[in-house]
Amino acid sequence: MVTTSSSFYSDFPTKKGKAAPLQERRMRERVRIWAKGGEGGNGCWSYRRGRNDRYRKPDGGNGGRGGDVILECSAAVWDFSSLQHHLNAKKGGYGVSNNKIGSRGSERLCRCQ
């Protein structure tokens, strides 16, 4: 005896009701994200050397600021499954002589779409 019904061993009917659009996938309401801003760059250790200067004067520049992590959300988003879990911004640039500050680290933008 061959049966094609999948409910041969169950007491429940085989016909399913129509599911709402949000119930077709499992919705993720909560997400844990590890975000870390960029570290500042290293400063420069240098001295100005002039022709007429008796003593050398310090002129090393400071390191640049680290980048930021920005989380941008919209009201139309209902599922957080596409988000990245680890977000790290870039490090700041090194300082150089002549009191020049290092470049700022690039920011990391995370959009909830």
CNS distance restraints for C-alpha pairs under 8 A (distance, minus, plus):
assign (resid   3 and name CA) (resid   8 and name CA) 7.55 0.50 0.50
assign (resid   5 and name CA) (resid  14 and name CA) 7.91 0.50 0.50
assign (resid   6 and name CA) (resid  14 and name CA) 7.20 0.50 0.50
assign (resid   7 and name CA) (resid  11 and name CA) 7.15 0.50 0.50
assign (resid   7 and name CA) (resid  12 and name CA) 7.01 0.50 0.50
assign (resid   7 and name CA) (resid  13 and name CA) 7.00 0.50 0.50
assign (resid   7 and name CA) (resid  14 and name CA) 6.01 0.50 0.50
assign (resid  19 and name CA) (resid  23 and name CA) 6.12 0.50 0.50
assign (resid  19 and name CA) (resid  24 and name CA) 6.44 0.50 0.50
assign (resid  20 and name CA) (resid  24 and name CA) 6.75 0.50 0.50
assign (resid  21 and name CA) (resid  25 and name CA) 8.00 0.50 0.50
assign (resid  22 and name CA) (resid  26 and name CA) 7.82 0.50 0.50
assign (resid  22 and name CA) (resid  27 and name CA) 7.25 0.50 0.50
assign (resid  23 and name CA) (resid  27 and name CA) 7.58 0.50 0.50
assign (resid  27 and name CA) (resid  78 and name CA) 7.52 0.50 0.50
assign (resid  27 and name CA) (resid  79 and name CA) 5.68 0.50 0.50
assign (resid  27 and name CA) (resid  80 and name CA) 7.88 0.50 0.50
assign (resid  27 and name CA) (resid  81 and name CA) 7.97 0.50 0.50
assign (resid  28 and name CA) (resid  78 and name CA) 7.89 0.50 0.50
assign (resid  28 and name CA) (resid  79 and name CA) 5.31 0.50 0.50
assign (resid  28 and name CA) (resid  80 and name CA) 5.49 0.50 0.50
assign (resid  28 and name CA) (resid  81 and name CA) 6.04 0.50 0.50
assign (resid  29 and name CA) (resid  78 and name CA) 7.50 0.50 0.50
assign (resid  29 and name CA) (resid  79 and name CA) 6.53 0.50 0.50
assign (resid  29 and name CA) (resid  80 and name CA) 6.53 0.50 0.50
assign (resid  30 and name CA) (resid  80 and name CA) 7.19 0.50 0.50
assign (resid  31 and name CA) (resid  80 and name CA) 6.65 0.50 0.50
assign (resid  31 and name CA) (resid  81 and name CA) 7.90 0.50 0.50
assign (resid  31 and name CA) (resid  85 and name CA) 7.92 0.50 0.50
assign (resid  32 and name CA) (resid  85 and name CA) 6.74 0.50 0.50
assign (resid  33 and name CA) (resid  84 and name CA) 7.42 0.50 0.50
assign (resid  33 and name CA) (resid  85 and name CA) 4.68 0.50 0.50
assign (resid  33 and name CA) (resid  86 and name CA) 6.06 0.50 0.50
assign (resid  33 and name CA) (resid  87 and name CA) 7.54 0.50 0.50
assign (resid  34 and name CA) (resid  85 and name CA) 6.07 0.50 0.50
assign (resid  34 and name CA) (resid  86 and name CA) 4.90 0.50 0.50
assign (resid  34 and name CA) (resid  87 and name CA) 6.17 0.50 0.50
assign (resid  35 and name CA) (resid  69 and name CA) 6.74 0.50 0.50
assign (resid  35 and name CA) (resid  86 and name CA) 6.01 0.50 0.50
assign (resid  35 and name CA) (resid  87 and name CA) 4.65 0.50 0.50
assign (resid  35 and name CA) (resid  88 and name CA) 5.89 0.50 0.50
assign (resid  36 and name CA) (resid  69 and name CA) 6.95 0.50 0.50
assign (resid  36 and name CA) (resid  87 and name CA) 6.31 0.50 0.50
assign (resid  36 and name CA) (resid  88 and name CA) 4.91 0.50 0.50
assign (resid  36 and name CA) (resid  89 and name CA) 6.41 0.50 0.50
assign (resid  37 and name CA) (resid  66 and name CA) 6.53 0.50 0.50
assign (resid  37 and name CA) (resid  67 and name CA) 5.75 0.50 0.50
assign (resid  37 and name CA) (resid  68 and name CA) 5.05 0.50 0.50
assign (resid  37 and name CA) (resid  69 and name CA) 5.76 0.50 0.50
assign (resid  37 and name CA) (resid  88 and name CA) 6.05 0.50 0.50
assign (resid  37 and name CA) (resid  89 and name CA) 5.00 0.50 0.50
assign (resid  37 and name CA) (resid  90 and name CA) 7.43 0.50 0.50
assign (resid  38 and name CA) (resid  65 and name CA) 7.74 0.50 0.50
assign (resid  38 and name CA) (resid  66 and name CA) 4.05 0.50 0.50
assign (resid  38 and name CA) (resid  67 and name CA) 4.66 0.50 0.50
assign (resid  38 and name CA) (resid  68 and name CA) 6.53 0.50 0.50
assign (resid  38 and name CA) (resid  88 and name CA) 6.76 0.50 0.50
assign (resid  38 and name CA) (resid  89 and name CA) 4.59 0.50 0.50
assign (resid  38 and name CA) (resid  90 and name CA) 4.78 0.50 0.50
assign (resid  38 and name CA) (resid  91 and name CA) 4.56 0.50 0.50
assign (resid  38 and name CA) (resid  92 and name CA) 6.88 0.50 0.50
assign (resid  38 and name CA) (resid 105 and name CA) 6.60 0.50 0.50
assign (resid  39 and name CA) (resid  65 and name CA) 7.07 0.50 0.50
assign (resid  39 and name CA) (resid  66 and name CA) 4.65 0.50 0.50
assign (resid  39 and name CA) (resid  67 and name CA) 7.46 0.50 0.50
assign (resid  39 and name CA) (resid  90 and name CA) 7.38 0.50 0.50
assign (resid  39 and name CA) (resid  91 and name CA) 4.91 0.50 0.50
assign (resid  39 and name CA) (resid  92 and name CA) 6.32 0.50 0.50
assign (resid  40 and name CA) (resid  63 and name CA) 6.19 0.50 0.50
assign (resid  40 and name CA) (resid  64 and name CA) 5.65 0.50 0.50
assign (resid  40 and name CA) (resid  65 and name CA) 4.61 0.50 0.50
assign (resid  40 and name CA) (resid  66 and name CA) 4.54 0.50 0.50
assign (resid  40 and name CA) (resid  91 and name CA) 5.95 0.50 0.50
assign (resid  40 and name CA) (resid  92 and name CA) 4.79 0.50 0.50
assign (resid  40 and name CA) (resid  93 and name CA) 7.46 0.50 0.50
assign (resid  40 and name CA) (resid 105 and name CA) 7.89 0.50 0.50
assign (resid  41 and name CA) (resid  62 and name CA) 7.85 0.50 0.50
assign (resid  41 and name CA) (resid  63 and name CA) 4.21 0.50 0.50
assign (resid  41 and name CA) (resid  64 and name CA) 5.05 0.50 0.50
assign (resid  41 and name CA) (resid  65 and name CA) 6.53 0.50 0.50
assign (resid  41 and name CA) (resid  66 and name CA) 7.07 0.50 0.50
assign (resid  41 and name CA) (resid  91 and name CA) 6.32 0.50 0.50
assign (resid  41 and name CA) (resid  92 and name CA) 4.31 0.50 0.50
assign (resid  41 and name CA) (resid  93 and name CA) 4.84 0.50 0.50
assign (resid  41 and name CA) (resid  94 and name CA) 4.92 0.50 0.50
assign (resid  41 and name CA) (resid  95 and name CA) 7.17 0.50 0.50
assign (resid  41 and name CA) (resid 102 and name CA) 6.90 0.50 0.50
assign (resid  42 and name CA) (resid  62 and name CA) 7.05 0.50 0.50
assign (resid  42 and name CA) (resid  63 and name CA) 4.71 0.50 0.50
assign (resid  42 and name CA) (resid  64 and name CA) 7.65 0.50 0.50
assign (resid  42 and name CA) (resid  93 and name CA) 7.28 0.50 0.50
assign (resid  42 and name CA) (resid  94 and name CA) 5.03 0.50 0.50
assign (resid  42 and name CA) (resid  95 and name CA) 6.37 0.50 0.50
assign (resid  43 and name CA) (resid  60 and name CA) 7.07 0.50 0.50
assign (resid  43 and name CA) (resid  61 and name CA) 5.83 0.50 0.50
assign (resid  43 and name CA) (resid  62 and name CA) 4.36 0.50 0.50
assign (resid  43 and name CA) (resid  63 and name CA) 4.35 0.50 0.50
assign (resid  43 and name CA) (resid  94 and name CA) 5.85 0.50 0.50
assign (resid  43 and name CA) (resid  95 and name CA) 4.62 0.50 0.50
assign (resid  43 and name CA) (resid  96 and name CA) 7.33 0.50 0.50
assign (resid  43 and name CA) (resid 102 and name CA) 7.79 0.50 0.50
assign (resid  44 and name CA) (resid  60 and name CA) 4.80 0.50 0.50
assign (resid  44 and name CA) (resid  61 and name CA) 5.40 0.50 0.50
assign (resid  44 and name CA) (resid  62 and name CA) 6.46 0.50 0.50
assign (resid  44 and name CA) (resid  63 and name CA) 7.37 0.50 0.50
assign (resid  44 and name CA) (resid  94 and name CA) 6.99 0.50 0.50
assign (resid  44 and name CA) (resid  95 and name CA) 4.94 0.50 0.50
assign (resid  44 and name CA) (resid  96 and name CA) 5.35 0.50 0.50
assign (resid  44 and name CA) (resid  97 and name CA) 6.57 0.50 0.50
assign (resid  45 and name CA) (resid  58 and name CA) 7.83 0.50 0.50
assign (resid  45 and name CA) (resid  59 and name CA) 7.80 0.50 0.50
assign (resid  45 and name CA) (resid  60 and name CA) 5.07 0.50 0.50
assign (resid  45 and name CA) (resid  61 and name CA) 7.69 0.50 0.50
assign (resid  45 and name CA) (resid  97 and name CA) 7.74 0.50 0.50
assign (resid  46 and name CA) (resid  58 and name CA) 6.02 0.50 0.50
assign (resid  46 and name CA) (resid  59 and name CA) 5.87 0.50 0.50
assign (resid  46 and name CA) (resid  60 and name CA) 4.82 0.50 0.50
assign (resid  46 and name CA) (resid  97 and name CA) 6.05 0.50 0.50
assign (resid  47 and name CA) (resid  56 and name CA) 5.86 0.50 0.50
assign (resid  47 and name CA) (resid  57 and name CA) 5.29 0.50 0.50
assign (resid  47 and name CA) (resid  58 and name CA) 4.19 0.50 0.50
assign (resid  47 and name CA) (resid  59 and name CA) 5.29 0.50 0.50
assign (resid  47 and name CA) (resid  60 and name CA) 6.71 0.50 0.50
assign (resid  47 and name CA) (resid  97 and name CA) 7.75 0.50 0.50
assign (resid  48 and name CA) (resid  56 and name CA) 5.60 0.50 0.50
assign (resid  48 and name CA) (resid  57 and name CA) 5.17 0.50 0.50
assign (resid  48 and name CA) (resid  58 and name CA) 5.88 0.50 0.50
assign (resid  48 and name CA) (resid  59 and name CA) 5.77 0.50 0.50
assign (resid  48 and name CA) (resid  98 and name CA) 7.49 0.50 0.50
assign (resid  49 and name CA) (resid  53 and name CA) 6.94 0.50 0.50
assign (resid  49 and name CA) (resid  56 and name CA) 5.35 0.50 0.50
assign (resid  49 and name CA) (resid  57 and name CA) 7.11 0.50 0.50
assign (resid  50 and name CA) (resid  56 and name CA) 7.42 0.50 0.50
assign (resid  59 and name CA) (resid  97 and name CA) 5.86 0.50 0.50
assign (resid  59 and name CA) (resid  98 and name CA) 5.24 0.50 0.50
assign (resid  59 and name CA) (resid  99 and name CA) 5.07 0.50 0.50
assign (resid  60 and name CA) (resid  95 and name CA) 7.06 0.50 0.50
assign (resid  60 and name CA) (resid  96 and name CA) 6.12 0.50 0.50
assign (resid  60 and name CA) (resid  97 and name CA) 4.71 0.50 0.50
assign (resid  60 and name CA) (resid  98 and name CA) 6.24 0.50 0.50
assign (resid  60 and name CA) (resid  99 and name CA) 5.08 0.50 0.50
assign (resid  60 and name CA) (resid 100 and name CA) 7.31 0.50 0.50
assign (resid  61 and name CA) (resid  95 and name CA) 4.61 0.50 0.50
assign (resid  61 and name CA) (resid  96 and name CA) 5.19 0.50 0.50
assign (resid  61 and name CA) (resid  97 and name CA) 5.74 0.50 0.50
assign (resid  61 and name CA) (resid  98 and name CA) 6.77 0.50 0.50
assign (resid  61 and name CA) (resid  99 and name CA) 4.03 0.50 0.50
assign (resid  61 and name CA) (resid 100 and name CA) 4.68 0.50 0.50
assign (resid  61 and name CA) (resid 101 and name CA) 5.02 0.50 0.50
assign (resid  61 and name CA) (resid 102 and name CA) 7.26 0.50 0.50
assign (resid  62 and name CA) (resid  94 and name CA) 7.47 0.50 0.50
assign (resid  62 and name CA) (resid  95 and name CA) 4.85 0.50 0.50
assign (resid  62 and name CA) (resid  96 and name CA) 7.60 0.50 0.50
assign (resid  62 and name CA) (resid  99 and name CA) 7.33 0.50 0.50
assign (resid  62 and name CA) (resid 100 and name CA) 7.06 0.50 0.50
assign (resid  62 and name CA) (resid 101 and name CA) 4.96 0.50 0.50
assign (resid  62 and name CA) (resid 102 and name CA) 6.43 0.50 0.50
assign (resid  63 and name CA) (resid  92 and name CA) 6.70 0.50 0.50
assign (resid  63 and name CA) (resid  93 and name CA) 6.05 0.50 0.50
assign (resid  63 and name CA) (resid  94 and name CA) 4.86 0.50 0.50
assign (resid  63 and name CA) (resid  95 and name CA) 4.41 0.50 0.50
assign (resid  63 and name CA) (resid 101 and name CA) 5.74 0.50 0.50
assign (resid  63 and name CA) (resid 102 and name CA) 4.71 0.50 0.50
assign (resid  63 and name CA) (resid 103 and name CA) 7.53 0.50 0.50
assign (resid  64 and name CA) (resid  92 and name CA) 4.56 0.50 0.50
assign (resid  64 and name CA) (resid  93 and name CA) 5.09 0.50 0.50
assign (resid  64 and name CA) (resid  94 and name CA) 6.38 0.50 0.50
assign (resid  64 and name CA) (resid  95 and name CA) 6.78 0.50 0.50
assign (resid  64 and name CA) (resid 101 and name CA) 5.94 0.50 0.50
assign (resid  64 and name CA) (resid 102 and name CA) 4.11 0.50 0.50
assign (resid  64 and name CA) (resid 103 and name CA) 4.89 0.50 0.50
assign (resid  64 and name CA) (resid 104 and name CA) 4.81 0.50 0.50
assign (resid  64 and name CA) (resid 105 and name CA) 7.12 0.50 0.50
assign (resid  65 and name CA) (resid  91 and name CA) 7.58 0.50 0.50
assign (resid  65 and name CA) (resid  92 and name CA) 5.01 0.50 0.50
assign (resid  65 and name CA) (resid  93 and name CA) 7.67 0.50 0.50
assign (resid  65 and name CA) (resid 102 and name CA) 7.82 0.50 0.50
assign (resid  65 and name CA) (resid 103 and name CA) 7.34 0.50 0.50
assign (resid  65 and name CA) (resid 104 and name CA) 4.93 0.50 0.50
assign (resid  65 and name CA) (resid 105 and name CA) 6.23 0.50 0.50
assign (resid  66 and name CA) (resid  89 and name CA) 7.34 0.50 0.50
assign (resid  66 and name CA) (resid  90 and name CA) 6.37 0.50 0.50
assign (resid  66 and name CA) (resid  91 and name CA) 4.92 0.50 0.50
assign (resid  66 and name CA) (resid  92 and name CA) 4.47 0.50 0.50
assign (resid  66 and name CA) (resid 104 and name CA) 5.94 0.50 0.50
assign (resid  66 and name CA) (resid 105 and name CA) 4.63 0.50 0.50
assign (resid  66 and name CA) (resid 106 and name CA) 7.49 0.50 0.50
assign (resid  67 and name CA) (resid  89 and name CA) 5.13 0.50 0.50
assign (resid  67 and name CA) (resid  90 and name CA) 5.38 0.50 0.50
assign (resid  67 and name CA) (resid  91 and name CA) 6.40 0.50 0.50
assign (resid  67 and name CA) (resid  92 and name CA) 6.90 0.50 0.50
assign (resid  67 and name CA) (resid 104 and name CA) 6.61 0.50 0.50
assign (resid  67 and name CA) (resid 105 and name CA) 4.23 0.50 0.50
assign (resid  67 and name CA) (resid 106 and name CA) 4.90 0.50 0.50
assign (resid  67 and name CA) (resid 107 and name CA) 4.47 0.50 0.50
assign (resid  67 and name CA) (resid 108 and name CA) 7.18 0.50 0.50
assign (resid  68 and name CA) (resid  89 and name CA) 5.90 0.50 0.50
assign (resid  68 and name CA) (resid 105 and name CA) 7.94 0.50 0.50
assign (resid  68 and name CA) (resid 106 and name CA) 7.38 0.50 0.50
assign (resid  68 and name CA) (resid 107 and name CA) 4.68 0.50 0.50
assign (resid  68 and name CA) (resid 108 and name CA) 6.22 0.50 0.50
assign (resid  69 and name CA) (resid  87 and name CA) 7.16 0.50 0.50
assign (resid  69 and name CA) (resid  88 and name CA) 7.12 0.50 0.50
assign (resid  69 and name CA) (resid  89 and name CA) 5.97 0.50 0.50
assign (resid  69 and name CA) (resid 107 and name CA) 5.86 0.50 0.50
assign (resid  69 and name CA) (resid 108 and name CA) 4.80 0.50 0.50
assign (resid  69 and name CA) (resid 109 and name CA) 6.11 0.50 0.50
assign (resid  69 and name CA) (resid 110 and name CA) 7.69 0.50 0.50
assign (resid  70 and name CA) (resid 107 and name CA) 7.39 0.50 0.50
assign (resid  70 and name CA) (resid 108 and name CA) 6.18 0.50 0.50
assign (resid  70 and name CA) (resid 109 and name CA) 4.92 0.50 0.50
assign (resid  70 and name CA) (resid 110 and name CA) 6.15 0.50 0.50
assign (resid  71 and name CA) (resid 109 and name CA) 6.22 0.50 0.50
assign (resid  71 and name CA) (resid 110 and name CA) 4.96 0.50 0.50
assign (resid  71 and name CA) (resid 111 and name CA) 6.16 0.50 0.50
assign (resid  71 and name CA) (resid 112 and name CA) 7.63 0.50 0.50
assign (resid  72 and name CA) (resid 109 and name CA) 7.29 0.50 0.50
assign (resid  72 and name CA) (resid 110 and name CA) 6.06 0.50 0.50
assign (resid  72 and name CA) (resid 111 and name CA) 4.85 0.50 0.50
assign (resid  72 and name CA) (resid 112 and name CA) 6.26 0.50 0.50
assign (resid  73 and name CA) (resid  77 and name CA) 7.54 0.50 0.50
assign (resid  73 and name CA) (resid 111 and name CA) 6.05 0.50 0.50
assign (resid  73 and name CA) (resid 112 and name CA) 5.00 0.50 0.50
assign (resid  73 and name CA) (resid 113 and name CA) 7.56 0.50 0.50
assign (resid  74 and name CA) (resid 112 and name CA) 6.81 0.50 0.50
assign (resid  74 and name CA) (resid 113 and name CA) 7.58 0.50 0.50
assign (resid  77 and name CA) (resid 112 and name CA) 6.65 0.50 0.50
assign (resid  77 and name CA) (resid 113 and name CA) 5.89 0.50 0.50
assign (resid  80 and name CA) (resid 112 and name CA) 7.02 0.50 0.50
assign (resid  82 and name CA) (resid 112 and name CA) 7.71 0.50 0.50
assign (resid  82 and name CA) (resid 113 and name CA) 7.55 0.50 0.50
assign (resid  83 and name CA) (resid 110 and name CA) 7.69 0.50 0.50
assign (resid  83 and name CA) (resid 111 and name CA) 7.88 0.50 0.50
assign (resid  83 and name CA) (resid 112 and name CA) 6.61 0.50 0.50
assign (resid  84 and name CA) (resid 110 and name CA) 7.90 0.50 0.50
assign (resid  87 and name CA) (resid 108 and name CA) 7.21 0.50 0.50
assign (resid  88 and name CA) (resid 108 and name CA) 6.92 0.50 0.50
assign (resid  89 and name CA) (resid 105 and name CA) 7.29 0.50 0.50
assign (resid  89 and name CA) (resid 106 and name CA) 6.66 0.50 0.50
assign (resid  89 and name CA) (resid 107 and name CA) 5.55 0.50 0.50
assign (resid  89 and name CA) (resid 108 and name CA) 5.17 0.50 0.50
assign (resid  90 and name CA) (resid 105 and name CA) 4.96 0.50 0.50
assign (resid  90 and name CA) (resid 106 and name CA) 5.46 0.50 0.50
assign (resid  90 and name CA) (resid 107 and name CA) 6.71 0.50 0.50
assign (resid  90 and name CA) (resid 108 and name CA) 7.68 0.50 0.50
assign (resid  91 and name CA) (resid 104 and name CA) 7.70 0.50 0.50
assign (resid  91 and name CA) (resid 105 and name CA) 4.94 0.50 0.50
assign (resid  91 and name CA) (resid 106 and name CA) 7.61 0.50 0.50
assign (resid  92 and name CA) (resid 102 and name CA) 6.83 0.50 0.50
assign (resid  92 and name CA) (resid 103 and name CA) 5.92 0.50 0.50
assign (resid  92 and name CA) (resid 104 and name CA) 4.83 0.50 0.50
assign (resid  92 and name CA) (resid 105 and name CA) 4.17 0.50 0.50
assign (resid  92 and name CA) (resid 106 and name CA) 7.89 0.50 0.50
assign (resid  93 and name CA) (resid 102 and name CA) 4.60 0.50 0.50
assign (resid  93 and name CA) (resid 103 and name CA) 4.59 0.50 0.50
assign (resid  93 and name CA) (resid 104 and name CA) 6.16 0.50 0.50
assign (resid  93 and name CA) (resid 105 and name CA) 6.70 0.50 0.50
assign (resid  94 and name CA) (resid 101 and name CA) 7.57 0.50 0.50
assign (resid  94 and name CA) (resid 102 and name CA) 4.72 0.50 0.50
assign (resid  94 and name CA) (resid 103 and name CA) 7.08 0.50 0.50
assign (resid  95 and name CA) (resid  99 and name CA) 7.83 0.50 0.50
assign (resid  95 and name CA) (resid 100 and name CA) 6.11 0.50 0.50
assign (resid  95 and name CA) (resid 101 and name CA) 4.96 0.50 0.50
assign (resid  95 and name CA) (resid 102 and name CA) 4.20 0.50 0.50
assign (resid  95 and name CA) (resid 103 and name CA) 7.88 0.50 0.50
assign (resid  96 and name CA) (resid 100 and name CA) 5.40 0.50 0.50
assign (resid  96 and name CA) (resid 101 and name CA) 6.69 0.50 0.50
assign (resid  96 and name CA) (resid 102 and name CA) 6.78 0.50 0.50
